[in-house]
Amino acid sequence: MVYRNARDQAVASADFAKLGQAVLQKRFVRACVYQLGAAYIVGVLASVNLRNGPLSVGLALFSLHTLLYTAASYVCGVAVLVLHAQLFQVVRAPHGSHFPRLQRLLRSPGGTFAMVGGFVGLSQAMFVVHAWMFGGRVAWLWLYPEGQYGPPQLNPGWLASWVLAAAVGAGYAVQLITEERMQLAFPSVEQSRIHTIKRRLPASVARAFGFAAAVVWRFWAAYFVFGWAFYRAACGVLARVLATSSYGVGNPLLSASAVVFWLHSSTLVVLTWELAHQLFEIVSTEPTHINELSCDRNLCLLNGLKHEESPMIQHLAYQELCRLTEFGTEQRAEILNDIDRLGGSMWSQVSAQCIAVIKTATSQLQAEQGAGADAKKPGGAAVLPPQSGKPAAEPIVMSAMSGGAPMMDILQQHRRQRDTAAGPKAPATVVLAQNLFEPEAQGLEKYVLTTLRDALLQSAVGQRILSRSHRARSTMAFANFQLQVWAVRSLMRLVECSLEEDKYGVVQGDIAKVLETLFAYLAALEKCMLSVESSSSAAAGAAGLGGNGGAFNVQTSARQPWVMAQVVRCAIYAFTTRFYLHLEALKLPPKLGRQLQKFADFQA
């Protein structure tokens, strides 16, 4: 992006929502331009004929088949971009087993139908083009011509290709939904676009080939068993329209060339979709650089942080905040020194938004842990999680030293106080008490899902599916995992730089509040990590005894609390290192001072 002076290219309004939508529209057009290059690459791969020797690549660069397949691939790629733009999500709802995934599909019939139907139609179109280019005269005919084999007959090879194309499109769409690949994966804050594309290109090719190979071989096995009955049923339907009295000759499944053709065409189709998918993710989630486009860039950024109506715009705003706090020295100092605002200083408003994100995640973790503890008690009632954006009230800790001791005294007596404060840690086991079918499923949908669950409970296989789905549900406290990472890093980075860049001292008065919020979040994360370890040990023991195991599935849930705890610890360590010589001047409460002392001793 070419940066210009804000006075030359200023925006009349500082409304982040309008500015964010304009940026997203420009990025969609840019993704369409990049898709043209990706479509040409796929077209060259489609036109390469190894029988022509080394010259096949050179011939493919200017072949008419290349131009034809490039046009087909580009149209389908743009259609995928449109689907992504209309159906993508940002807020994650991770689940680790098949039953909750099926439940999520049933709860979004419109989006599911659009996704599956769209990809099935695109696969049909690309298969037709590929068959017309390389399949010969018989491959693109629905019917054998009359005379050679008697009356007109349905071509079994074309029918099998049509079924395979439908399977490829439906399978890819379901994979996008169930594996949450429609959730945008934000890249690194300052990672270049070209580097990201080059890094993802080999993975995209490998994923496309692996997916196509799996679909082709599963289709081959299924069609080998049921294909003849399906072919006769299709001929019976056509017999009502055309005079067909006999069936086609040969079986396409016994032809090696047909299987190679299906594998080649399926790989190219999926590769087109994969490249469009990766381009949409990379281009749509690159840093926004809003500050270069707005007259009042601080207000524009603040409006984005508060824009909860559009999670995408809010994520872009937090990404921009993290970028400028790390690399934007000028605007970072401007935020710290911008105190002439109607709603308070810019620091107080920005920090309030970041603290709200952290407190919401903390309260959700504490609520889930409390619900699990109550669910384990006989007759215990489940604790409902707090409403989004309203963290639960934190307990007030009374202490004889509530007046606040200087940090110097705490530093001098830290070992004695640490030993006194240390106590036995009781292992906690997190049990999610939320019903799998509440509160989203309603009416007939709820009845169908509940009936399906009851039917599954009658069989051993169904019990295993439901028990696995119960403990594989990831905690919703990490639904906005990336947002929490940006909030923690941005908040602590501003605190770090305030030591030299805060001219009016507006940050120093809020350091205790910021640290208290982070330590509360870290404590909740450590309890969650302990619960995961306990549940994994219990699951290993229960597996040998035939039990159901713990409440969390380690593979789906353990990564988030460990990574988030590492982010919080690194942020606190960075603050401690920067303020190390000034810790004595901080007037921190005794409990907070003891917690910070572990980081000052580099033992946390």
ABEGO torsion letter per residue (X at the ends): XBBBBAAABBBABABAAAAAAAAAAAAAAAAAAAAAAAAAAAAAAAABBAAAEAAAAAAAAABAAAAAAAAAAAAAAAAAAAAAAAABBABBBBBABAAAAAAAAAABAAAAAAAAAAAAAAAAAAAAAAAAAAAEAAAABABBBBGAAEBBBBBAAAAAAAAAAAAAAAAAAAAAAAAGAABBBBBBAABBAAAAAAAAAAAAAAAAAAAAAAAAAAAAAAAAAAAAAAAAAAAAAAAAABBBABBBBEBAAABAAAAAAAAAAAAAAAAAAAAAAAAAAAAAABBAGAAAABABAAAAAAAAAABAABAAAAAAAAAAAAAAAAABAAAAAAAAABABBAAEBAAAAAAAAAAAAAAAAAAAAAAAAAAAAAAABBGBBBBBBBBBGBBBBBBBBBBAAAAEBBAAAAAAAAAAAAAAABBBBBBBBBBBABBAAOAABBEAAAAAAAAAAAAAAABAAAAAAAAAAAAABBBAAAABAAAAAAAAAAAAAAAAAAAAABAAGAAAAAAAAAAAAAAAAAAAAAAAAAAAAAAAAAAAAAAAAGBAEBABBAAAAAAAAAAAAAAAAAAAAAAAAAAAAAAAABBBBAAAAAAAAAAAAGAX
